[in-house]
Amino acid sequence: MQLDDPRLFINRELSWIQFNRRVLEEARDTDHPLLERVKFLSIFASNLDEFMMIRVSGLRRQISGGVLAAPPDGMTPSEQLAAIRQELLPQIAEAQACWQDDILPKLNDAGIHIHCFARLPLFQKEAMRVFFAKEIFPVLTPMAFDPGHPFPFISNLCLNLAVVINDPLRGTVFSRLKVPSGLYSRLVSIPEEFIPGESESEKAKEYHFLFLEDIVASNLDMLFPGLEVIAAYPFRVTRDADLEIEEDEAADLITVIEEGVELRRIGSPCRLEVNSSMPDWVREMIASKLGIGLRELYTTHDPVGMADLVEFTRIDRPDLKDTPFLPSYPAGLDRGDEDMFAAIARHDFMLYHPYDSFTPVINFIRQAARDPDVLAIKQTLYRVGPNSPVVEALMEAREAGKQVAVLVELKARFDEANNIVWTRALERAGVHVVYGLVGLKVHAKMCMVVRREKDGIATYIHLSTGNYNAATARIYTDTGLFTADAAIGADVTDLFNALTGYSRKVDYRNLLVSNGEMGTMRDDLLRLIDRETARQEKFGDGSIAMKMNALVDPRIIKALYRASQAGVNIDLQVRGICCLRPGIPGISDRITVTSIVGRFLEHSRIYYFHNGGDGVILSGSADLMPRNLDRRVEILYPVDDPRNKKALYDILGVHLRDTARARVLQPDGTYARVVPGEGEEACDSQKWMLEHRGAWHAGGE
């Protein structure tokens, strides 16, 4: 079989659906606290929303544009859309059953009650009706649909009610009502004074909610006086949200991005979600007016739009959530007043978040801002997040007279608006801001501090697999490296010069840099894989282990197939999409692929090549996808310090030994649970990391 045979590749979209199934499995897992299970159900739905907005809408565009090129697996866009729907329908039904039949009754048993307005006692109905009249009614705008009123525009992902009305003069008429969002929570609390039969202490432990759309639908008579409201049916529209930016024609990229974010609201419809109670004629009418076929129609039970279930995680019930933990703080980067630069100059420091605190990263930039000997700070920012202490430290540095240059990637999907806000704040502070590169996304995570010292100019570097985001650093697993290594410092300097100015440099001393304009990462990785293949053929000791978010690139996959054919042992841990098909006799039977979905988002990338015992270990921002290797600026950095090298190798090993959370990819593209050996205790890698956090820093100074 030739290595480019389509049968050797798993379709990217179907692989993603398998990943989201693993998220759903976490929601069903009763080992998780109850509100954590709700969180996973919300993530499942939110992931699906994004998949529809980006991937499904992209396939629809390919069909309308007559695109004929097929991915390595050979499936046409039409075949992919049909297969996606076939896979999604049972998943959506499973998610609904998980909520209705499992989680919802357990929430009720735990004192978190979701009420139906129609079943409330009269005095509660009256109280909530007063609330509706005062707080909700004034902002509602019913939009009639008839020959005198065109079909109203339906915004992306907004919850709506299709209201069917009996008008004595016109007969049956239709109105669309948008359920307000932003100002209101989807979960509306019933005030304590309207909860009967409980003492104050009992009330403190109980929570009583109504869904906002239930309140609105139950009081529509106030919106349509003199008419009979027959029924109201929730529905939601998903639209194409993939921004297409003509960067070569953009005189002002930040303005173009702002306009694109607004246009995302009105992209072409790609999915219609309706409540199962909605009659066929109403479904067909809405679908027809939206211009989408019935294959894009998905029927669900309450609630429509399950991503909003995340609101349950805000309930103050720590007994129903994961136990908090205190991250470790590496010795030598103490919280005190010790000079971090002196500590980093002595040796490199590796961090592994969230088990290690993110505070040293913030302190590194703050200390640079306040140190009179620091001359300049350069940094990349991808997903910053709100209330960013990192950005505040950069602005403080500029106010202190430092030279500060920041590359903010405005094209970070779904974070464009937030990044624009920070871009303008940085510019107002006098920071030199670069918006990104034409045709490329800058995904590399780097911070460089230039400092005047008695022996001359010194460069201190922080490199990471994760974004400079203090919030996600508590829930994403990411590696980070502090170093004063001169070669890495020179590489980062050259790369920043290429990003902020003009450069055709592609060869670096230590860093692997992606895409043909900036570096040769794919070729470098292929050489490392091929070297293991050659060693296996000569010495029989070839071994590769990789941990990443996604494996899609055909050239990398084929190189791994060749290595497997030569007998190289290959252990891959791919959290999300994996297009490599393991376990095929004579092709990939030396390759094992696992995936972990758990309490923390496995976001780190670690690449290990045995190299005859002199192992090469890399970490950084890059997954092995064409977009990362061709259309993004990414970095992988070598970890050479023996202590840190061993730590990363051990961390990789713990995750590869996971038998509690890990799933094993099967040759048919499905995943199966890892089964511990007889008498073997299950290994939960994330639990192990929590129990042993900081162990990889043993030895201190």
C-alpha angles and dihedrals in degrees: 000000000000115000092236091057107131090228089070093062130072114218111257096225094048090048089054090052088054088053092053089049087059088053088052090051088059089055089054094046109107091199087078119080112260100254090046088057089053088051092055091049088053091049090050090055094042091050090051091051091055092045090055094045094050115018103030093041088049091055090049089052090051091054094047090046094050094240109178102179113109128206119249091275089060099233116145119226091255092050090049093051091050092048092046092055092046090054097041101051096068091041092054091048089050091051091050091049090048089056100039101037103030118018100034095055090047091051088053091050089050093054098261105120128190108198132200112230092221091058097048119114113261095255091054091048090052092048093050090045089058088049089050093050094049103036110023110022095067093060098045120105116187113206114208121213119209138108089293095046120052119223105280123244113259114212123224115278094349116142113239139180121223101212119201113201135187109221114189089216102039103025118221112008134174133227132181118218123190113218105228117248134181096038092053137046116237085231112064117196120226104229115253093240089065095053106096130209101021133110120233091256091051092048090055090062096044130075124197121192143172124199110248093233090054090057091048095046092048094055102042091121087079090059096045107037115185092020133095114241104212099184145328122218124195118230139163135200125215117205137195105275101174106119115224108201123187092212095174089061096042114110090183115025095192091057092047091051091049091052091047093052089054092047089053087074091062103038121136114291114254103168138028117198116195135178114254090240092065113108119240094247092057092047093049093046093052092044091049093050091048091050096235130125128243089256087072091053117101123188120211139167125235126341106041106203103032093188086084090067084088085085089076089067089067091066111111098240107123089173088068096048138068114285110260118241137198113239117230123252116216116241109249093037092069124170091245130090097281114136106258090201092059090050093049091046089059094055144330121278125211122202127195112198139238089017087053119053119257089214094093089061091052091044090050091060094039092051089049089051092053101036110102090209094059111100104179145006124201123185145165120223123193111158106010103169127208124302091019115192088193093059091044090054091050091052089048089053092054091048087053090057100258122144103249124185120178129183108208113191103222092184095065098132115251090359095075096105094047092048091050090055091053092043091058092045091052092048091050088054090055097255116150103241126194114195098208136273129299109258095003139081116221104223098158115118111219140145122185127191120193113203135183111229135171092262093047136271116347128192123212119195138197116192125179148174090223139062122264089256118131093199098053090042086073094056106025123076107229137158123226134185132205112197142160092195107148095217094051090044090053091048093050090047091053092047093050089050089053091049097048099033137012124299140147094198113138103158119083133181100231111347124088107220124191136232128036095266096056108022151334104257097143093050090046092053092046089053091052091050092046091049090057089049091052092047090050091053092048105032106010094233103108115142134164130182123180135178118192146136099249141007113197109127109117095209093052091046093051091048089053090049090053090049091050091049088054090053101258112155107234125189115185127183110191116175097197134004117018118175094178112102110216129200099038108146112249092005113054106356090120092056124090121187122194133173132202125203113174146124091318127046106247097228104149124108119213123171120190129187117183095214095189093306096313091098124205113213124185134182133178148105102308129103118190100259130120090244091056095044098039111022104031137061104238135164136208116192127201119239106216104159103105094224094049091041091056091045093055091045090052092047090051090049094052091053093047089053093053112132098165106057102014124105123198121226112235125211090254092059097256125114130234131194118261109247116212116232120261109289091005119130114233115254116220102190096198092048089048090052091051092050093046101032112156093019090118088063093061111140096040110199 
